[in-house]
């Protein structure tokens, strides 16, 4: 079966020509799928009945099916649990800001990276998502809320750079002027630091924001929290980040989960400022979310503010991430894990 929603315009043109149709039909189909967000061929009123029938037979539309939704009473954040066509389950989040609606999507069912503080990785990775399944999360949420999505963060379950080809296809399609046309500057991709893929991504010269899950100021502590650190050292990672900045002109941001008694000391702050020197970096400080299996403890707000102030004092841009959806399991993997009985 053909995954038509993952097809580029050029691939669609080849498909309709193969089906004996005129080339312009591809643009009509693409518009229905990616601008009108149609979920069935019957809605495509300017296509002939025969063509709609042929598409239905050979190109099923794989979307997502909402199975649970939790809305935050605190801040309007909405957490979605979606089922895929094979009944695997993923999660996505709608976050409302003054500057517009932001959606956080998953790139895999589960995750293989093994980071201690993350619920997504507890049961490993079942499979990677297709570009159409990544798009479908954004489309379903935009239709559900009835408002335009202006920012997308690929920071839900999964390691996006471990699903590299589908990620690239997703980025190009979500920013396509024939679709939702979301600016690449409003797209953020988070990675735990797959160095060769960061370099590969840099060579694509996209205008997205790259966010690195750092979480420690030295190799020893990072290896305790993140298995990927056993493969790529911080020196290698920082070199790749500099390469990314040089190739794209886009500043790299760093995610740093603060863990009480582990990576939140004054010495940790000093080492972090030395590590990021000259990068013009921005650091998002995230008080760690409690995950039963990890045993990690969350620091108090005063401790978080002190750590932030230490960074600012040494001219490293840092903010404590505004916590959204804490009352609806909005952190990565929490809702899916509870649904699966974890």
Secondary structure, DSSP 8 states (H G I E B T S, - for coil): ---GGG--HHHHHHHHHHTT--THHHHHHHHHHHTS--SSGGG-TTS-HHHHHHHHHH------EEEEEEE-TTT--EEEEEE-TTS-EEEEEEEEETTEEEEEE-SEEE-SS--TT-GGGTT-EEEE--HHHHHHHHHHHHHHHTS-EEEEEE-SSS-GGGGHHHHHHHHHHHT-TTTT---GGGEEEEES--HHHHHHHHHTT---EEEEE---SSHHHHHHH-GGGGTS-HHHHHHHHHHHHHHH----EEEEEEBTTTS-SHHHHHHHHHHTTTS--EEEEEE----TTT---B--HHHHHHHHHHHHHTT-EEEE-----GGGT-STTHHHHHHTT-
